[in-house]
Amino acid sequence: MFDFLATADPTLKIFWYVALPTSLIFLIQTVITFLGADANDGGDVNFSGDFEAEAPFQLFSLRNLINFLLGFSWGGISLWNTIENKTILMVVALLIGTGFLFVFVLVMQQLSKLQEDNTVKIIDALNKTGSVYLTIPEAKAGFGKIQVSIRGSQKEYSAVTEGESIPSGAAIRVIKILDDNLCLVEKL
């Protein structure tokens, strides 16, 4: 099947020996990604250095290595008959591999901008206005319930006040978050 490799130039053999397994791994990664089983950007690589990057993926990952090697090997094979100087061919293949890696990183950065966290947290209620759902008793006498609109969604939280009782239906402002589901409010 690969009889041409037996008589091929050693540099061309290098390109083919890198291209074949890399293409197979890339194909497997692609299928896994489309099946939804890909939870991250590739294999985890641990370094003892202090790499603090604001990226949703690691620079040194299996996926990035595969993209680089894919560009390098197929670029070298594609340009084999065009560029006769093997040193220049290797440099061009390295540049193509780096280009593949750059394009992949650019695409991943653009895709990460599409992610949105719509999780509503109680801290989002801070300084918001709302209304009392269940009467809030005077200070230290228990708690009531409030409703606050956060990003177009009505949320209900337990609430206390430092002053007098706040009746049901009264307008309030959340002035402090006390607990995971407890707000300190004031009457408006």
Buried (B, 14 or more C-beta within 10 A) or exposed (E): EEEEEEEBEEBBBBBBEBBEEBBEBBEEBEEEEEEEEBEEBBEEEEEEEEEEEEEEBBEEBBBBBBBBBBBBBBBBBEBBEEBEEBEEBBEBBBEBBBBBBEEBBEEBEEEEEEEEEEEEEBEBBBEBBBBBBBBBBEEEEEBBBBBBEBEEEEBEBBBBBEEEBBEEEBEBBBEEBEEEEBBBBEBE
